[in-house]
Amino acid sequence: MKIIKVKNYEEMSKKAAKIIIEAVKNNPEINLGLATGGSPVGLYENLVKDYKENATSYKNAKSFNLDEYMGLPQDHAQTYYTFMHENLFNHIDIKEENIYIPKGDSANASETANEYEELLKENQIDLQLLGIGTNGHIGFNEPGSKFDGKTDIVALTPETIQANARYFEGNHDLVPTKAISMGVGTIMQAKTILLIASGKNKAEAIKGLVEGQVSENLPASVLQNHADVILVIDEEAASLLS
Ligand code: GLP
């Protein structure tokens, strides 16, 4: 595991963006695995800036998002579909038909999950971006998720619902309780994994990821078993590492 420590959120965003930009330049037909949440917002800003200034092209790239809330219409302000378009896709030259996000409003969610898993078998992800939940979740794979788990319907823990309430007028009753998420096993199929974390509230999870026991109780600890992982973490997120 390669650990890159940086000063703060801004530096994390720049450094991680640089890694993605290099990867896209080296392989214009790259399959990117993308993430949502507060962590990658600054990174995506840097990708957009680079696209405007240097014209790094995504027209031959494909993107596959980790997860999507269930039960919200696709155009709802808080779907990950909306998030990705507003923060990245609307501002670069990726083709709409090359953008894949699980459909959270599908009439048959388990079929949607199975189809997404099949899609990922046919399109191995070259570079998977991850954030991390305060409880060590990756994607929406909460503590206790099986390490060999595939794309599936998952239930959000009260901790995650609480953490995400800030995007829903601070009202946890408005946060969906379920999502469709790549499984831990799905995520582990990626060739390279880039995980970013910033802030004190991630320090415990980062310590568990790097130095803890590999355990399904802390889903991110599975990354100790992956051959090519890069962490870009800021001083606060790294503050509990020995
Ligand atoms: C969300 C997402 C994860 C994300 C995590 C951390 O629930 N499903 O993909 O990594 O929580 O979010 P944030 O970056 O906002 O702290």
py3Dmol code that shows the C-alpha trace and the ligand (Angstrom):
import py3Dmol

protein = """\
ATOM      1  CA  MET A   1       0.000   0.000   0.000  1.00  0.00           C
ATOM      2  CA  LYS A   2       1.415   3.366  -0.996  1.00  0.00           C
ATOM      3  CA  ILE A   3       0.538   6.140   1.465  1.00  0.00           C
ATOM      4  CA  ILE A   4       0.841   9.734   0.334  1.00  0.00           C
ATOM      5  CA  LYS A   5       0.382  12.182   3.201  1.00  0.00           C
ATOM      6  CA  VAL A   6      -0.565  15.725   2.324  1.00  0.00           C
ATOM      7  CA  LYS A   7      -1.312  18.828   4.340  1.00  0.00           C
ATOM      8  CA  ASN A   8      -5.007  19.359   3.879  1.00  0.00           C
ATOM      9  CA  TYR A   9      -8.124  18.825   1.736  1.00  0.00           C
ATOM     10  CA  GLU A  10      -6.873  21.155  -0.973  1.00  0.00           C
ATOM     11  CA  GLU A  11      -3.570  19.304  -1.343  1.00  0.00           C
ATOM     12  CA  MET A  12      -5.358  15.937  -1.249  1.00  0.00           C
ATOM     13  CA  SER A  13      -7.642  17.075  -4.061  1.00  0.00           C
ATOM     14  CA  LYS A  14      -4.737  18.281  -6.207  1.00  0.00           C
ATOM     15  CA  LYS A  15      -2.570  15.216  -5.655  1.00  0.00           C
ATOM     16  CA  ALA A  16      -5.370  12.722  -6.309  1.00  0.00           C
ATOM     17  CA  ALA A  17      -6.472  14.650  -9.415  1.00  0.00           C
ATOM     18  CA  LYS A  18      -2.915  14.497 -10.725  1.00  0.00           C
ATOM     19  CA  ILE A  19      -2.892  10.706 -10.349  1.00  0.00           C
ATOM     20  CA  ILE A  20      -6.162  10.391 -12.276  1.00  0.00           C
ATOM     21  CA  ILE A  21      -5.071  12.823 -15.010  1.00  0.00           C
ATOM     22  CA  GLU A  22      -1.813  10.898 -15.534  1.00  0.00           C
ATOM     23  CA  ALA A  23      -3.750   7.630 -15.733  1.00  0.00           C
ATOM     24  CA  VAL A  24      -6.162   9.071 -18.325  1.00  0.00           C
ATOM     25  CA  LYS A  25      -3.283  10.450 -20.392  1.00  0.00           C
ATOM     26  CA  ASN A  26      -1.478   7.086 -20.291  1.00  0.00           C
ATOM     27  CA  ASN A  27      -4.624   5.191 -21.215  1.00  0.00           C
ATOM     28  CA  PRO A  28      -7.277   7.326 -22.967  1.00  0.00           C
ATOM     29  CA  GLU A  29      -9.594   4.279 -23.074  1.00  0.00           C
ATOM     30  CA  ILE A  30      -9.430   3.938 -19.315  1.00  0.00           C
ATOM     31  CA  ASN A  31     -12.272   2.489 -17.266  1.00  0.00           C
ATOM     32  CA  LEU A  32     -12.604   4.781 -14.276  1.00  0.00           C
ATOM     33  CA  GLY A  33     -14.434   3.773 -11.113  1.00  0.00           C
ATOM     34  CA  LEU A  34     -15.807   6.930  -9.526  1.00  0.00           C
ATOM     35  CA  ALA A  35     -17.075   7.911  -6.094  1.00  0.00           C
ATOM     36  CA  THR A  36     -19.324  10.522  -4.556  1.00  0.00           C
ATOM     37  CA  GLY A  37     -19.451  12.321  -1.214  1.00  0.00           C
ATOM     38  CA  GLY A  38     -17.698  15.406   0.068  1.00  0.00           C
ATOM     39  CA  SER A  39     -14.221  13.921  -0.322  1.00  0.00           C
ATOM     40  CA  PRO A  40     -13.975  13.920  -4.144  1.00  0.00           C
ATOM     41  CA  VAL A  41     -15.623  17.324  -4.786  1.00  0.00           C
ATOM     42  CA  GLY A  42     -12.282  19.186  -4.778  1.00  0.00           C
ATOM     43  CA  LEU A  43     -10.657  16.459  -6.848  1.00  0.00           C
ATOM     44  CA  TYR A  44     -13.374  16.771  -9.499  1.00  0.00           C
ATOM     45  CA  GLU A  45     -12.896  20.559  -9.497  1.00  0.00           C
ATOM     46  CA  ASN A  46      -9.252  19.945 -10.316  1.00  0.00           C
ATOM     47  CA  LEU A  47     -10.156  17.545 -13.141  1.00  0.00           C
ATOM     48  CA  VAL A  48     -12.500  20.163 -14.620  1.00  0.00           C
ATOM     49  CA  LYS A  49      -9.834  22.863 -14.298  1.00  0.00           C
ATOM     50  CA  ASP A  50      -7.294  20.600 -16.009  1.00  0.00           C
ATOM     51  CA  TYR A  51      -9.796  19.785 -18.764  1.00  0.00           C
ATOM     52  CA  LYS A  52     -10.327  23.509 -19.427  1.00  0.00           C
ATOM     53  CA  GLU A  53      -6.641  24.388 -19.303  1.00  0.00           C
ATOM     54  CA  ASN A  54      -4.985  21.314 -20.805  1.00  0.00           C
ATOM     55  CA  ALA A  55      -7.830  19.596 -22.671  1.00  0.00           C
ATOM     56  CA  THR A  56      -7.158  16.172 -21.145  1.00  0.00           C
ATOM     57  CA  SER A  57      -9.808  14.203 -22.991  1.00  0.00           C
ATOM     58  CA  TYR A  58     -12.279  11.685 -21.584  1.00  0.00           C
ATOM     59  CA  LYS A  59     -14.010  11.020 -24.894  1.00  0.00           C
ATOM     60  CA  ASN A  60     -12.704   7.457 -25.066  1.00  0.00           C
ATOM     61  CA  ALA A  61     -12.983   6.777 -21.328  1.00  0.00           C
ATOM     62  CA  LYS A  62     -15.775   4.982 -19.510  1.00  0.00           C
ATOM     63  CA  SER A  63     -16.867   5.637 -15.957  1.00  0.00           C
ATOM     64  CA  PHE A  64     -18.598   3.363 -13.489  1.00  0.00           C
ATOM     65  CA  ASN A  65     -19.923   4.759 -10.236  1.00  0.00           C
ATOM     66  CA  LEU A  66     -19.733   2.839  -7.000  1.00  0.00           C
ATOM     67  CA  ASP A  67     -23.264   3.260  -5.786  1.00  0.00           C
ATOM     68  CA  GLU A  68     -26.612   5.046  -5.901  1.00  0.00           C
ATOM     69  CA  TYR A  69     -29.381   5.736  -3.398  1.00  0.00           C
ATOM     70  CA  MET A  70     -32.531   3.721  -3.882  1.00  0.00           C
ATOM     71  CA  GLY A  71     -35.955   5.255  -4.157  1.00  0.00           C
ATOM     72  CA  LEU A  72     -35.076   8.727  -5.433  1.00  0.00           C
ATOM     73  CA  PRO A  73     -36.010   9.720  -8.984  1.00  0.00           C
ATOM     74  CA  GLN A  74     -32.864  10.009 -11.123  1.00  0.00           C
ATOM     75  CA  ASP A  75     -33.147  13.805 -11.434  1.00  0.00           C
ATOM     76  CA  HIS A  76     -33.509  14.346  -7.657  1.00  0.00           C
ATOM     77  CA  ALA A  77     -30.943  16.879  -6.410  1.00  0.00           C
ATOM     78  CA  GLN A  78     -29.279  14.324  -4.115  1.00  0.00           C
ATOM     79  CA  THR A  79     -28.918  11.314  -6.395  1.00  0.00           C
ATOM     80  CA  TYR A  80     -25.370  10.356  -7.213  1.00  0.00           C
ATOM     81  CA  TYR A  81     -26.436  10.654 -10.864  1.00  0.00           C
ATOM     82  CA  THR A  82     -27.072  14.376 -10.292  1.00  0.00           C
ATOM     83  CA  PHE A  83     -23.948  14.763  -8.149  1.00  0.00           C
ATOM     84  CA  MET A  84     -21.697  13.278 -10.818  1.00  0.00           C
ATOM     85  CA  HIS A  85     -23.180  15.350 -13.615  1.00  0.00           C
ATOM     86  CA  GLU A  86     -23.007  18.605 -11.655  1.00  0.00           C
ATOM     87  CA  ASN A  87     -19.533  18.053 -10.265  1.00  0.00           C
ATOM     88  CA  LEU A  88     -17.823  16.425 -13.229  1.00  0.00           C
ATOM     89  CA  PHE A  89     -19.597  14.978 -16.251  1.00  0.00           C
ATOM     90  CA  ASN A  90     -21.291  18.197 -17.420  1.00  0.00           C
ATOM     91  CA  HIS A  91     -17.906  19.918 -17.542  1.00  0.00           C
ATOM     92  CA  ILE A  92     -15.719  17.397 -19.415  1.00  0.00           C
ATOM     93  CA  ASP A  93     -16.012  15.589 -22.758  1.00  0.00           C
ATOM     94  CA  ILE A  94     -17.005  12.147 -21.485  1.00  0.00           C
ATOM     95  CA  LYS A  95     -19.804  10.668 -23.616  1.00  0.00           C
ATOM     96  CA  GLU A  96     -23.142  10.163 -21.886  1.00  0.00           C
ATOM     97  CA  GLU A  97     -23.324   6.598 -23.225  1.00  0.00           C
ATOM     98  CA  ASN A  98     -20.030   5.799 -21.491  1.00  0.00           C
ATOM     99  CA  ILE A  99     -21.317   6.860 -18.071  1.00  0.00           C
ATOM    100  CA  TYR A 100     -22.593   4.030 -15.879  1.00  0.00           C
ATOM    101  CA  ILE A 101     -24.307   4.578 -12.531  1.00  0.00           C
ATOM    102  CA  PRO A 102     -26.578   1.956 -10.958  1.00  0.00           C
ATOM    103  CA  LYS A 103     -30.228   2.946 -11.417  1.00  0.00           C
ATOM    104  CA  GLY A 104     -31.621   3.559  -7.956  1.00  0.00           C
ATOM    105  CA  ASP A 105     -35.177   4.039  -9.204  1.00  0.00           C
ATOM    106  CA  SER A 106     -35.384   0.846 -11.209  1.00  0.00           C
ATOM    107  CA  ALA A 107     -38.553  -1.242 -10.835  1.00  0.00           C
ATOM    108  CA  ASN A 108     -36.470  -4.382 -10.318  1.00  0.00           C
ATOM    109  CA  ALA A 109     -33.499  -3.405  -8.173  1.00  0.00           C
ATOM    110  CA  SER A 110     -31.978  -6.847  -7.746  1.00  0.00           C
ATOM    111  CA  GLU A 111     -31.979  -7.358 -11.521  1.00  0.00           C
ATOM    112  CA  THR A 112     -30.360  -3.918 -11.888  1.00  0.00           C
ATOM    113  CA  ALA A 113     -27.683  -4.924  -9.367  1.00  0.00           C
ATOM    114  CA  ASN A 114     -26.971  -8.206 -11.186  1.00  0.00           C
ATOM    115  CA  GLU A 115     -26.744  -6.433 -14.532  1.00  0.00           C
ATOM    116  CA  TYR A 116     -24.316  -3.901 -13.064  1.00  0.00           C
ATOM    117  CA  GLU A 117     -22.131  -6.701 -11.740  1.00  0.00           C
ATOM    118  CA  GLU A 118     -22.117  -8.332 -15.203  1.00  0.00           C
ATOM    119  CA  LEU A 119     -21.207  -5.004 -16.795  1.00  0.00           C
ATOM    120  CA  LEU A 120     -18.231  -4.711 -14.450  1.00  0.00           C
ATOM    121  CA  LYS A 121     -17.097  -8.231 -15.290  1.00  0.00           C
ATOM    122  CA  GLU A 122     -16.953  -7.189 -18.933  1.00  0.00           C
ATOM    123  CA  ASN A 123     -15.268  -3.869 -18.145  1.00  0.00           C
ATOM    124  CA  GLN A 124     -12.530  -4.272 -15.581  1.00  0.00           C
ATOM    125  CA  ILE A 125     -11.924  -1.009 -13.779  1.00  0.00           C
ATOM    126  CA  ASP A 126      -8.414   0.330 -14.285  1.00  0.00           C
ATOM    127  CA  LEU A 127      -8.522   2.948 -11.556  1.00  0.00           C
ATOM    128  CA  GLN A 128     -11.114   2.930  -8.784  1.00  0.00           C
ATOM    129  CA  LEU A 129     -11.506   6.059  -6.701  1.00  0.00           C
ATOM    130  CA  LEU A 130     -12.807   5.563  -3.164  1.00  0.00           C
ATOM    131  CA  GLY A 131     -13.747   7.714  -0.223  1.00  0.00           C
ATOM    132  CA  ILE A 132     -14.229   6.138   3.172  1.00  0.00           C
ATOM    133  CA  GLY A 133     -17.070   6.334   5.675  1.00  0.00           C
ATOM    134  CA  THR A 134     -16.358   7.218   9.297  1.00  0.00           C
ATOM    135  CA  ASN A 135     -17.166   3.576  10.109  1.00  0.00           C
ATOM    136  CA  GLY A 136     -14.780   2.299   7.437  1.00  0.00           C
ATOM    137  CA  HIS A 137     -17.383   1.689   4.743  1.00  0.00           C
ATOM    138  CA  ILE A 138     -16.383   1.761   1.077  1.00  0.00           C
ATOM    139  CA  GLY A 139     -19.063   2.377  -1.513  1.00  0.00           C
ATOM    140  CA  PHE A 140     -22.084   1.678   0.660  1.00  0.00           C
ATOM    141  CA  ASN A 141     -20.625  -1.527   2.060  1.00  0.00           C
ATOM    142  CA  GLU A 142     -21.253  -1.105   5.750  1.00  0.00           C
ATOM    143  CA  PRO A 143     -19.444  -2.992   8.552  1.00  0.00           C
ATOM    144  CA  GLY A 144     -20.237  -6.706   8.310  1.00  0.00           C
ATOM    145  CA  SER A 145     -20.341  -6.698   4.492  1.00  0.00           C
ATOM    146  CA  LYS A 146     -18.845  -9.831   2.975  1.00  0.00           C
ATOM    147  CA  PHE A 147     -15.408  -9.417   1.438  1.00  0.00           C
ATOM    148  CA  ASP A 148     -16.540 -11.406  -1.597  1.00  0.00           C
ATOM    149  CA  GLY A 149     -19.765  -9.379  -1.943  1.00  0.00           C
ATOM    150  CA  LYS A 150     -21.047  -8.478  -5.404  1.00  0.00           C
ATOM    151  CA  THR A 151     -23.137  -5.499  -6.522  1.00  0.00           C
ATOM    152  CA  ASP A 152     -26.291  -5.641  -4.437  1.00  0.00           C
ATOM    153  CA  ILE A 153     -29.038  -3.826  -2.594  1.00  0.00           C
ATOM    154  CA  VAL A 154     -27.632  -2.692   0.735  1.00  0.00           C
ATOM    155  CA  ALA A 155     -29.054  -1.102   3.880  1.00  0.00           C
ATOM    156  CA  LEU A 156     -27.423   2.039   5.249  1.00  0.00           C
ATOM    157  CA  THR A 157     -26.453   2.065   8.931  1.00  0.00           C
ATOM    158  CA  PRO A 158     -27.844   4.789  11.234  1.00  0.00           C
ATOM    159  CA  GLU A 159     -24.305   6.265  11.383  1.00  0.00           C
ATOM    160  CA  THR A 160     -24.134   6.652   7.604  1.00  0.00           C
ATOM    161  CA  ILE A 161     -27.677   8.035   7.427  1.00  0.00           C
ATOM    162  CA  GLN A 162     -26.720  10.576  10.082  1.00  0.00           C
ATOM    163  CA  ALA A 163     -23.472  11.467   8.265  1.00  0.00           C
ATOM    164  CA  ASN A 164     -25.310  11.975   4.959  1.00  0.00           C
ATOM    165  CA  ALA A 165     -28.217  13.962   6.448  1.00  0.00           C
ATOM    166  CA  ARG A 166     -26.224  17.143   5.791  1.00  0.00           C
ATOM    167  CA  TYR A 167     -27.108  16.739   2.126  1.00  0.00           C
ATOM    168  CA  PHE A 168     -30.829  16.327   2.948  1.00  0.00           C
ATOM    169  CA  GLU A 169     -31.588  19.612   4.753  1.00  0.00           C
ATOM    170  CA  GLY A 170     -29.964  18.081   7.846  1.00  0.00           C
ATOM    171  CA  ASN A 171     -33.015  15.817   8.173  1.00  0.00           C
ATOM    172  CA  HIS A 172     -32.100  12.152   8.537  1.00  0.00           C
ATOM    173  CA  ASP A 173     -35.705  11.163   7.800  1.00  0.00           C
ATOM    174  CA  LEU A 174     -35.164  12.327   4.210  1.00  0.00           C
ATOM    175  CA  VAL A 175     -32.067  10.152   3.651  1.00  0.00           C
ATOM    176  CA  PRO A 176     -32.824   6.951   1.722  1.00  0.00           C
ATOM    177  CA  THR A 177     -32.278   3.859   3.869  1.00  0.00           C
ATOM    178  CA  LYS A 178     -31.127   1.652   1.008  1.00  0.00           C
ATOM    179  CA  ALA A 179     -28.728   1.848  -1.899  1.00  0.00           C
ATOM    180  CA  ILE A 180     -27.375  -0.217  -4.768  1.00  0.00           C
ATOM    181  CA  SER A 181     -23.644  -0.582  -4.300  1.00  0.00           C
ATOM    182  CA  MET A 182     -20.742  -2.410  -5.874  1.00  0.00           C
ATOM    183  CA  GLY A 183     -19.774  -5.087  -3.379  1.00  0.00           C
ATOM    184  CA  VAL A 184     -16.445  -5.272  -1.599  1.00  0.00           C
ATOM    185  CA  GLY A 185     -15.534  -8.163  -3.910  1.00  0.00           C
ATOM    186  CA  THR A 186     -16.477  -6.061  -6.943  1.00  0.00           C
ATOM    187  CA  ILE A 187     -14.309  -3.173  -5.773  1.00  0.00           C
ATOM    188  CA  MET A 188     -11.358  -5.513  -5.194  1.00  0.00           C
ATOM    189  CA  GLN A 189     -11.407  -6.497  -8.904  1.00  0.00           C
ATOM    190  CA  ALA A 190     -10.108  -3.042  -9.885  1.00  0.00           C
ATOM    191  CA  LYS A 191      -6.510  -2.981 -11.101  1.00  0.00           C
ATOM    192  CA  THR A 192      -5.591   0.053  -9.015  1.00  0.00           C
ATOM    193  CA  ILE A 193      -7.462   1.617  -6.095  1.00  0.00           C
ATOM    194  CA  LEU A 194      -7.035   5.253  -5.089  1.00  0.00           C
ATOM    195  CA  LEU A 195      -8.567   6.120  -1.719  1.00  0.00           C
ATOM    196  CA  ILE A 196      -8.786   9.678  -0.466  1.00  0.00           C
ATOM    197  CA  ALA A 197      -9.568  10.882   3.050  1.00  0.00           C
ATOM    198  CA  SER A 198      -9.458  14.211   4.799  1.00  0.00           C
ATOM    199  CA  GLY A 199     -10.272  15.381   8.304  1.00  0.00           C
ATOM    200  CA  LYS A 200     -10.209  14.158  11.888  1.00  0.00           C
ATOM    201  CA  ASN A 201     -13.473  12.249  11.593  1.00  0.00           C
ATOM    202  CA  LYS A 202     -11.749   9.846   9.171  1.00  0.00           C
ATOM    203  CA  ALA A 203      -8.663   9.214  11.355  1.00  0.00           C
ATOM    204  CA  GLU A 204     -10.091   6.188  13.159  1.00  0.00           C
ATOM    205  CA  ALA A 205     -11.196   4.522   9.915  1.00  0.00           C
ATOM    206  CA  ILE A 206      -7.813   5.226   8.273  1.00  0.00           C
ATOM    207  CA  LYS A 207      -5.972   3.709  11.229  1.00  0.00           C
ATOM    208  CA  GLY A 208      -8.126   0.595  10.917  1.00  0.00           C
ATOM    209  CA  LEU A 209      -7.589   0.451   7.166  1.00  0.00           C
ATOM    210  CA  VAL A 210      -3.787   0.701   7.391  1.00  0.00           C
ATOM    211  CA  GLU A 211      -2.873  -0.855  10.735  1.00  0.00           C
ATOM    212  CA  GLY A 212      -5.926  -2.745  11.914  1.00  0.00           C
ATOM    213  CA  GLN A 213      -6.874  -6.348  11.598  1.00  0.00           C
ATOM    214  CA  VAL A 214      -8.276  -7.270   8.202  1.00  0.00           C
ATOM    215  CA  SER A 215     -11.892  -7.762   9.162  1.00  0.00           C
ATOM    216  CA  GLU A 216     -15.358  -7.473   7.658  1.00  0.00           C
ATOM    217  CA  ASN A 217     -16.153  -5.239  10.647  1.00  0.00           C
ATOM    218  CA  LEU A 218     -14.078  -2.561   8.923  1.00  0.00           C
ATOM    219  CA  PRO A 219     -14.755  -3.032   5.194  1.00  0.00           C
ATOM    220  CA  ALA A 220     -11.862  -0.773   4.078  1.00  0.00           C
ATOM    221  CA  SER A 221      -9.343  -3.064   5.829  1.00  0.00           C
ATOM    222  CA  VAL A 222      -9.802  -5.457   2.873  1.00  0.00           C
ATOM    223  CA  LEU A 223      -7.559  -3.101   0.906  1.00  0.00           C
ATOM    224  CA  GLN A 224      -4.582  -4.561   2.793  1.00  0.00           C
ATOM    225  CA  ASN A 225      -5.178  -7.615   0.573  1.00  0.00           C
ATOM    226  CA  HIS A 226      -5.078  -5.656  -2.700  1.00  0.00           C
ATOM    227  CA  ALA A 227      -1.813  -5.489  -4.652  1.00  0.00           C
ATOM    228  CA  ASP A 228      -2.086  -1.902  -5.873  1.00  0.00           C
ATOM    229  CA  VAL A 229      -3.586   0.638  -3.488  1.00  0.00           C
ATOM    230  CA  ILE A 230      -2.691   4.306  -3.196  1.00  0.00           C
ATOM    231  CA  LEU A 231      -3.946   6.355  -0.246  1.00  0.00           C
ATOM    232  CA  VAL A 232      -3.911  10.128  -0.442  1.00  0.00           C
ATOM    233  CA  ILE A 233      -4.724  11.336   3.047  1.00  0.00           C
ATOM    234  CA  ASP A 234      -4.327  14.617   4.818  1.00  0.00           C
ATOM    235  CA  GLU A 235      -2.609  15.261   8.162  1.00  0.00           C
ATOM    236  CA  GLU A 236      -5.802  15.024  10.183  1.00  0.00           C
ATOM    237  CA  ALA A 237      -6.939  11.788   8.568  1.00  0.00           C
ATOM    238  CA  ALA A 238      -3.436  10.367   9.117  1.00  0.00           C
ATOM    239  CA  SER A 239      -3.174  11.637  12.681  1.00  0.00           C
ATOM    240  CA  LEU A 240      -3.753   8.273  14.426  1.00  0.00           C
ATOM    241  CA  LEU A 241      -1.252   6.315  12.303  1.00  0.00           C
ATOM    242  CA  SER A 242       1.777   5.149  14.271  1.00  0.00           C
TER     243      SER A 242
END
"""
ligand_1 = """\
16
GLP
C -20.978 7.952 1.349
C -20.636 7.210 0.038
C -19.216 6.737 0.017
C -18.324 7.848 0.562
C -18.590 8.044 2.024
C -17.842 9.213 2.641
O -22.001 7.392 2.081
N -21.495 6.129 -0.308
O -18.851 6.362 -1.299
O -16.972 7.507 0.393
O -19.957 8.088 2.314
O -18.407 10.416 2.289
P -17.707 11.813 2.477
O -16.624 11.864 1.462
O -18.782 12.816 2.236
O -17.180 11.854 3.862
"""
view = py3Dmol.view(width=600, height=400)
view.addModel(protein, "pdb")
view.setStyle({"model": 0}, {"cartoon": {"style": "trace"}})
view.addModel(ligand_1, "xyz")
view.setStyle({"model": 1}, {"stick": {}})
view.zoomTo()
view.show()
